[in-house]
Amino acid sequence: MALIYPLHADADDADDSFASMSADWSSQWVIEVTVRDEGEEDCDSVVVGPMAARAAWDYVHELEALRPGWMFVLQPIFAPADAPDLVASLEA
């Protein structure tokens, strides 16, 4: 599957449910969509959002059902912070 999303640290790797996503990281999410034709190195990417975690989850699964060969990455939007604070929150 070409769908990537952040997981809770204690989530089962086989669990691909909304509950396993680290939705508490942010109230706003974006979806990076990468269109790559098989056998080609060049690709196009767009970012869709922001949207709430559940809305992003549902939308990315709808897109994935339509184009399973594309890559989709769900990403949280973090509030602006000092670089050390952002690094600390991501490493926690």
C-alpha positions in Angstrom: 0.0 0.0 0.0 1.3 3.5 -0.9 -0.2 5.2 2.2 2.0 6.5 4.9 0.8 8.1 8.2 2.2 8.6 11.7 1.5 5.8 14.1 1.2 5.7 17.9 4.4 4.3 19.4 2.5 1.4 20.9 0.4 0.6 17.7 0.4 -2.8 16.1 2.2 -2.6 12.7 -0.6 -4.5 11.1 -3.2 -2.1 12.4 -4.2 0.4 9.7 -7.2 1.8 11.5 -7.8 5.5 12.3 -7.3 4.7 16.0 -3.7 3.7 15.3 -2.9 7.1 13.7 -1.3 9.7 16.0 -4.2 12.0 15.4 -3.5 13.8 18.7 -0.4 15.4 17.1 -2.3 18.2 15.5 -5.8 19.4 14.9 -4.9 20.2 11.3 -3.5 17.7 8.7 -2.4 17.8 5.1 -2.1 15.0 2.5 0.9 14.9 0.2 -0.1 13.2 -3.1 2.7 11.9 -5.3 1.8 10.9 -8.9 4.3 8.6 -10.4 3.9 6.6 -13.5 5.3 3.1 -13.3 8.9 2.9 -14.6 9.4 6.7 -14.6 11.6 8.6 -12.2 10.0 11.9 -12.6 6.9 12.6 -10.5 4.5 15.4 -9.6 3.4 16.1 -6.0 0.6 18.2 -4.5 -0.4 19.0 -1.0 -4.1 18.9 -0.1 -5.4 20.5 3.1 -5.4 21.6 5.8 -8.3 19.5 7.2 -9.2 17.8 10.4 -7.5 14.4 11.2 -10.6 12.3 10.6 -11.5 14.2 7.4 -7.9 13.7 6.1 -8.0 10.0 7.0 -11.3 9.5 5.1 -10.2 11.6 2.1 -6.8 9.8 1.7 -8.5 6.4 1.8 -11.0 7.5 -0.9 -8.1 8.7 -3.1 -6.1 5.5 -2.4 -9.1 3.4 -3.6 -9.2 5.4 -6.8 -5.4 5.4 -7.5 -3.7 2.7 -5.5 -0.4 3.2 -7.4 0.0 6.8 -6.2 1.7 7.6 -2.9 -0.2 9.4 -0.1 1.4 10.8 3.0 -0.7 12.1 5.9 1.2 14.8 7.7 0.3 16.8 10.8 0.6 20.6 10.7 2.5 21.8 13.8 2.0 25.3 15.1 5.0 27.5 14.5 7.6 27.0 17.3 11.3 27.6 17.9 13.4 25.0 16.1 14.6 23.3 19.4 11.0 23.1 20.6 9.8 21.5 17.4 12.7 19.0 17.5 11.9 18.1 21.1 8.2 17.5 20.3 9.0 15.3 17.4 11.5 13.2 19.4 9.2 12.8 22.4 
